[in-house]
Amino acid sequence: MAYFDNGNQIFKDARREHYAVGAYNTNNLEWTRAELRAAEETRTPLLIQVSTGAAKYMGGYKFVKDMVADQMDAMNISVPVILNLDHGDFESAKECIALGYSSVMFDGHALPTEENLAKTKEIIKLAHERGISVEAEIGKIGENQGGGELASVEDAKAFVAAGVDKLACGIGNIHGVYPADWKGLNFDRLKEIAEAVPETPLVLHGGSGIPEDQIKKAIQLGIAKVNINTEFQLAFQEATRKYFEAEKDLDKDNKGYDPRKLLLPGTEAITDKMKEMIAWLGTKTIDDELKDASFDRSSLNEE
């Protein structure tokens, strides 16, 4: 029976040893299988996460949990898998805690700081009672056209004191495709936050599109989790487009029109791209460096 690890020991090790673990969004069955395959073939831990929009598209948070667990069993996955809610509101976080997700991100950045902190504390209490990890966000992660806000050192201290397990910080990063005039990550602010909360794994959202050298520098300064989504969407799109441009879908003799064949190039592209990201991040393997880590294989998430 599949179980989910909460990832706390993995991310603490990553922060301490200056590597990162990718957090990879799933959007459907193909995404899930592609990411599980990449993790198993590289023998690295996997944090697979779902946004509110993707969960709604797939039929809800329970469906996503069951799908991931069933695929883990079907594929004989033996590496630790963390199931995370990405950018959840208060009610979504509570729902995923009740369902047995092993990690939740409560995103209260739009709230006044005091209210964000208060609600984060409520989520921490509910989650920690069940051995579930909690990520919070300070500052604001920008969108395609920017609009982000730098996280403050004071907020970092306050949220860590409240008990968050991982902390996402706005440091000039954005979701989606980075504009041509993007100024890069604010390493000065990242360094200040990292020094203020030296034991806490820090999270970099919007990892897709950030140059490799900047990601590696951020990891050296304390980033332990890097979120990847757009990179996979672009890889899937490109591979799928090439399939149609080659008119393979019109090959009736080989059933090129079969949905499983239509989706295969994009699915394989995700696996390949994830392996590339794992190398970028320097993620440790389970069989070697992490084999003695104390993983939290709580039965909370088993049915």
C-alpha positions in Angstrom: 0.0 0.0 0.0 1.3 3.4 -0.9 2.3 5.8 1.8 3.3 9.5 1.7 6.4 10.9 3.4 6.0 14.4 4.9 9.5 15.3 3.6 10.6 17.2 6.7 13.8 15.2 7.2 14.6 15.3 3.5 14.3 19.1 3.3 16.3 19.7 6.4 19.0 17.6 4.9 18.8 19.5 1.7 19.1 22.9 3.5 22.0 21.6 5.6 23.9 20.0 2.7 23.2 22.7 0.0 21.1 20.8 -2.5 17.4 21.1 -3.4 14.5 18.8 -4.1 12.1 19.8 -6.9 8.4 20.2 -6.3 6.7 19.1 -9.5 3.1 20.0 -10.2 0.7 17.3 -11.6 -2.0 18.2 -14.0 -3.3 14.8 -15.0 -2.5 11.1 -15.1 0.2 11.5 -17.7 2.0 14.1 -15.6 1.8 11.9 -12.5 3.2 8.9 -14.2 6.0 10.9 -15.9 7.1 12.4 -12.6 6.9 9.1 -10.7 9.0 7.4 -13.4 11.7 10.1 -13.3 12.0 9.9 -9.6 12.2 6.1 -9.5 14.7 5.9 -12.4 16.9 8.5 -10.7 16.3 7.1 -7.2 15.5 10.5 -5.8 12.7 11.7 -3.5 9.7 13.2 -5.2 7.4 16.0 -4.1 4.4 15.9 -6.3 2.0 18.7 -5.8 -1.4 20.0 -7.1 -2.8 23.5 -7.4 -6.4 24.3 -6.6 -7.2 24.7 -10.3 -5.6 21.5 -11.3 -7.4 19.6 -8.5 -10.7 21.0 -9.7 -9.9 20.0 -13.3 -9.2 16.4 -12.2 -12.3 16.1 -9.9 -11.1 17.2 -6.5 -8.3 16.7 -3.9 -9.4 13.2 -3.0 -9.2 12.1 -6.6 -5.7 13.4 -6.9 -4.6 11.7 -3.7 -6.1 8.4 -4.8 -4.7 8.7 -8.3 -1.1 9.3 -7.1 -1.4 6.5 -4.5 -2.8 4.0 -7.0 0.0 4.9 -9.5 2.6 4.5 -6.9 1.4 0.9 -6.2 0.9 0.1 -9.9 4.4 1.3 -10.8 6.1 -0.2 -7.7 7.5 3.1 -6.6 10.1 2.6 -3.9 11.4 6.2 -3.4 9.8 8.6 -0.9 6.9 10.5 -2.3 5.5 13.7 -0.7 2.0 14.7 -1.7 1.6 18.5 -1.4 -1.1 21.0 -1.8 0.3 24.0 -3.7 -0.9 27.5 -3.0 -4.0 26.4 -1.0 -6.4 28.8 0.7 -7.5 28.1 4.3 -10.4 25.8 3.5 -8.4 23.9 0.9 -5.5 23.3 3.3 -7.9 22.0 5.9 -9.5 19.7 3.4 -6.2 18.2 2.3 -5.1 17.7 5.9 -8.3 15.8 6.5 -7.7 13.7 3.4 -4.2 12.7 4.4 -2.0 14.8 2.1 1.5 14.7 3.7 2.3 18.4 3.1 0.2 21.5 2.6 1.1 25.0 1.5 -1.2 27.6 3.0 -0.9 30.7 0.9 -2.1 33.7 2.9 0.1 36.3 1.3 -2.9 38.4 0.2 -4.1 38.7 3.8 -2.8 41.3 6.3 0.4 39.9 7.9 -1.3 39.5 11.3 -4.2 37.5 9.8 -1.9 35.5 7.6 0.1 34.5 10.6 -2.9 33.7 12.7 -4.4 31.4 10.0 -1.1 29.8 9.4 -0.9 28.9 13.1 -4.3 27.3 12.8 -3.2 25.2 9.9 0.1 24.3 11.7 -1.9 23.0 14.7 -4.2 20.9 12.5 -1.4 19.6 10.4 1.2 18.8 13.0 -1.4 16.8 15.0 -1.3 14.4 12.1 2.4 14.6 11.2 1.7 16.7 8.1 4.3 19.3 7.0 3.3 23.0 6.5 4.7 25.6 4.1 3.8 29.2 4.3 4.5 32.2 2.0 5.8 35.6 2.9 6.2 38.5 0.5 4.5 37.9 -2.8 5.5 35.7 -5.7 4.9 37.7 -8.9 3.0 36.6 -12.0 3.9 36.8 -15.7 4.2 40.6 -15.7 5.9 40.9 -12.3 4.0 42.4 -9.4 5.9 40.5 -6.7 6.9 41.9 -3.2 10.1 41.1 -1.4 9.7 39.1 1.8 10.9 40.7 5.0 13.3 39.3 7.5 10.9 40.1 10.4 8.1 38.1 8.8 10.5 35.2 8.2 11.3 35.1 11.9 7.7 35.3 12.9 6.5 32.5 10.7 9.4 30.2 11.7 8.6 30.9 15.3 5.0 29.9 14.6 6.3 26.5 13.6 6.3 26.4 9.8 8.3 23.5 8.3 9.2 25.3 5.0 9.1 28.9 4.1 8.4 30.4 0.6 9.9 33.8 0.2 9.3 36.5 -2.4 12.7 37.4 -3.7 12.0 38.7 -7.2 10.7 35.3 -8.5 7.5 35.0 -10.5 5.1 32.3 -11.7 4.8 31.6 -15.4 7.1 32.8 -18.2 9.7 35.4 -17.1 9.7 38.6 -19.1 12.7 39.8 -21.0 13.4 42.6 -18.6 13.3 40.5 -15.5 15.9 41.8 -13.0 16.8 38.4 -11.5 16.6 37.1 -7.9 17.4 39.4 -5.0 20.2 37.4 -3.4 20.8 40.1 -0.8 17.3 39.6 0.7 17.6 35.8 0.4 20.9 35.9 2.3 19.4 38.0 5.0 16.4 35.7 5.5 18.6 32.6 5.4 20.9 34.0 8.1 17.8 34.9 10.2 16.3 31.4 10.0 19.3 29.2 9.5 17.6 25.8 10.2 14.5 26.3 8.1 14.3 25.0 4.5 13.5 27.9 2.2 11.4 27.5 -0.9 11.8 29.1 -4.4 8.5 29.3 -6.3 8.6 30.0 -10.1 11.6 27.9 -10.7 10.8 27.4 -14.4 12.8 29.9 -16.5 15.3 31.0 -13.8 18.9 30.5 -15.2 20.8 27.6 -13.9 23.5 29.7 -12.3 20.9 31.7 -10.3 19.2 28.5 -9.1 22.5 27.0 -7.9 23.4 30.2 -6.1 20.0 30.3 -4.4 20.5 26.7 -3.2 23.9 27.6 -1.7 22.2 30.4 0.2 19.4 28.2 1.7 16.9 27.2 -0.9 15.9 23.6 -0.4 12.8 23.2 -2.5 12.3 24.6 -6.0 8.9 24.6 -7.6 8.6 23.5 -11.3 5.5 23.6 -13.4 5.7 25.9 -16.5 8.9 24.1 -17.6 7.0 20.8 -17.9 4.1 22.5 -19.7 6.4 23.9 -22.3 8.2 20.6 -22.8 4.9 18.8 -23.2 3.6 21.3 -25.6 6.7 21.2 -27.8 6.9 17.4 -28.0 3.1 17.1 -28.7 3.3 19.8 -31.4 6.1 17.9 -33.2 4.0 14.8 -33.2 1.2 16.5 -35.0 3.5 18.4 -37.3 5.0 15.1 -38.4 1.4 14.0 -39.1 1.9 10.9 -37.0 -1.7 11.2 -35.8 -2.8 10.5 -39.4 -0.9 7.1 -39.4 -4.0 4.8 -39.3 -2.0 1.7 -39.8 -0.1 2.2 -36.6 -3.1 3.8 -34.8 -1.3 7.1 -34.5 -4.7 8.7 -33.5 -4.8 6.6 -30.3 -4.9 9.1 -27.3 -2.3 7.0 -25.6 0.1 7.5 -28.5 -0.9 11.2 -28.9 0.1 11.9 -25.3 3.2 9.7 -25.2 5.8 12.2 -26.6 4.7 14.9 -24.2 4.7 12.5 -21.3 8.3 11.3 -22.1 9.4 14.9 -22.5 8.2 15.6 -18.9 10.3 12.7 -17.6 13.3 13.8 -19.5 12.9 17.4 -18.4 12.5 16.4 -14.7 15.7 14.3 -14.9 17.4 17.4 -16.2 16.1 19.5 -13.3 17.1 16.8 -10.7 20.7 17.2 -12.0 20.5 21.0 -11.8 19.2 20.9 -8.3 21.8 18.3 -7.1 19.1 16.2 -5.5 20.6 13.3 -3.5 19.7 9.8 -4.3 17.9 7.5 -1.8 20.3 4.6 -2.3 23.4 6.5 -1.5 23.5 9.8 0.4 20.0 9.7 1.8 19.7 5.9 2.6 20.2 6.5 6.4 17.8 9.5 6.6 14.9 9.1 9.0 11.9 9.4 6.8 8.5 9.9 8.3 6.5 7.0 6.9 3.4 7.7 9.0 0.4 5.4 8.7 -1.7 8.5 8.9 -2.0 8.5 5.2 -2.9 4.9 4.7 -6.5 3.7 4.4 
